Amino acid sequence: MTQLYGANPLQDAGLYDDILTELMTSKAGVVAQWMEKDEPLAGGAGLKIKAMRAHDFEGRKELLTETSRRINIRSTGHSWCLAQDEGCGGSGIYAKGTCGECGNGLIDSRFIPIWQEAYRHHKELRNEAAEMGPGVVKRVERDLAQAAKILQDLGVQVEAGDDDVQVASR
């Protein structure tokens, strides 16, 4: 269908150029935020970006533009996926905790509210999980620990109370 749609001679070819220009501008903006020294990053790809931004580059704009052209950047809704050819095959969309450990996953400050809510929700699930058995408890505790680690990597202090969770920003 994509090939059939793309081959339609009645389409406005200029629209595709406009879309590509907007995409490249947006991707360069995302990469520019990652390169800011104070931008907290989590995930395996976040560690790579932190190492890269420790170097001085001439022509920062060219670096950002070229980097954004060369890499795929996909939002999962809770992270960025930088997998080029291989990766989780998209399963990180459904199991968000895996993105924090994945070498292709990158989580920046845009996603802090999502991870705060995931942490709060898993904390809430603890009581229900106990009623469902040890397997469910193990899964909830694993997901809770992953959310806590990601928040900590992003500079958010996670403090657990008795009945409620307070997540204090940096």
C-alpha positions in Angstrom: 0.0 0.0 0.0 2.8 2.4 0.8 4.4 1.8 -2.6 1.0 2.2 -4.3 0.3 5.4 -2.4 3.8 6.8 -3.0 3.5 6.1 -6.8 0.3 8.2 -7.2 1.1 10.8 -9.8 -1.6 13.2 -8.5 0.2 13.8 -5.2 1.9 17.0 -4.3 5.6 16.1 -4.3 6.4 19.4 -2.6 4.5 18.3 0.5 6.9 15.4 0.9 9.8 17.9 0.8 8.0 20.0 3.5 7.5 17.0 5.7 11.2 15.9 5.3 12.4 19.4 6.1 10.2 19.5 9.3 11.3 16.0 10.3 15.0 16.9 10.0 14.5 20.2 11.9 12.6 18.3 14.7 15.3 15.6 14.9 18.1 18.2 15.1 16.2 19.9 17.9 16.0 16.6 19.8 19.7 15.8 19.3 20.6 19.4 20.3 18.8 18.9 23.7 20.7 15.7 24.3 23.9 17.5 23.7 23.3 20.1 26.4 25.7 19.4 29.3 22.9 19.7 31.9 20.4 17.5 30.2 19.9 14.3 32.2 19.9 11.1 30.1 19.1 7.5 31.0 19.3 4.3 29.0 22.2 2.6 27.2 22.2 5.1 24.4 22.0 7.9 27.0 25.4 6.8 28.3 26.9 6.9 24.8 25.5 10.4 24.2 26.9 11.6 27.6 30.4 10.3 26.6 30.1 11.9 23.2 29.1 15.3 24.5 32.2 15.4 26.8 34.2 16.2 23.6 34.5 19.6 22.0 33.3 19.8 18.5 33.8 22.5 15.9 30.7 23.4 14.0 28.0 22.3 16.5 25.2 23.0 14.1 26.7 20.8 11.5 27.3 18.0 14.0 23.7 18.1 15.1 22.4 18.2 11.5 24.6 15.4 10.4 23.9 13.2 13.4 20.1 13.7 13.0 20.4 12.7 9.4 22.3 9.5 10.1 20.3 8.0 13.0 16.8 6.8 13.3 15.0 8.4 16.2 11.7 7.0 17.2 9.6 7.9 20.2 8.0 5.1 22.1 6.0 7.5 24.3 8.3 6.9 27.2 11.7 6.9 25.6 13.6 7.4 22.3 14.6 4.3 20.4 17.8 4.7 18.4 18.0 1.2 17.0 19.2 1.3 13.5 18.7 -2.2 12.2 18.3 -4.5 15.2 16.9 -3.9 18.6 13.8 -5.1 20.5 11.7 -5.1 17.4 9.5 -2.5 19.1 8.6 -4.6 22.1 9.9 -1.7 24.3 6.6 0.0 23.5 4.8 -2.6 25.6 7.5 -3.3 28.2 8.9 0.2 28.8 11.3 -0.8 31.6 13.4 -2.6 29.0 14.3 0.7 27.3 16.3 1.8 30.4 18.6 -1.1 30.0 18.7 -1.3 26.2 21.8 0.0 24.4 19.5 1.7 21.9 17.2 3.3 24.4 17.5 6.9 25.5 15.3 8.7 28.0 15.6 12.4 28.5 13.8 15.0 30.7 10.8 15.1 28.4 9.8 11.7 29.8 10.2 12.4 33.5 6.4 12.8 34.1 5.8 9.5 32.4 8.3 7.7 34.6 7.1 9.4 37.7 3.6 8.1 37.0 4.9 4.6 36.2 6.8 4.6 39.5 3.7 5.8 41.4 1.5 3.2 39.6 3.8 0.3 40.4 4.0 1.3 44.0 0.2 1.3 44.1 0.1 -2.2 42.4 2.1 -3.8 45.2 -1.0 -4.5 47.3 -2.9 -6.0 44.4 0.1 -8.0 43.3 0.4 -9.7 46.7 -3.1 -11.1 46.3 -2.2 -12.5 42.8 0.9 -14.5 43.8 4.7 -14.4 43.8 5.1 -14.2 40.0 3.1 -11.0 39.9 4.9 -9.6 42.9 8.2 -10.3 41.3 7.2 -8.5 38.1 5.8 -5.4 39.9 8.9 -5.2 42.0 11.1 -5.5 38.9 9.2 -2.8 37.1 9.2 -0.6 40.2 13.0 -0.9 40.5 13.5 -0.1 36.8 11.3 3.0 37.0 13.2 4.1 40.2 16.6 3.6 38.4 15.5 5.6 35.4 14.2 8.4 37.5 17.4 8.5 39.5 19.5 8.5 36.3 17.4 11.5 35.2 18.3 13.3 38.4 14.9 12.8 40.1 15.1 11.7 43.8 12.6 9.0 44.5 11.4 8.9 48.1 9.0 6.1 49.2 6.6 6.8 52.1 4.3 4.3 53.8 1.2 4.9 51.7 2.2 7.3 49.1 5.2 8.1 46.9 6.8 11.5 46.7 8.9 12.1 43.7 11.0 15.2 44.2 12.5 16.8 41.1 16.2 17.7 40.9 
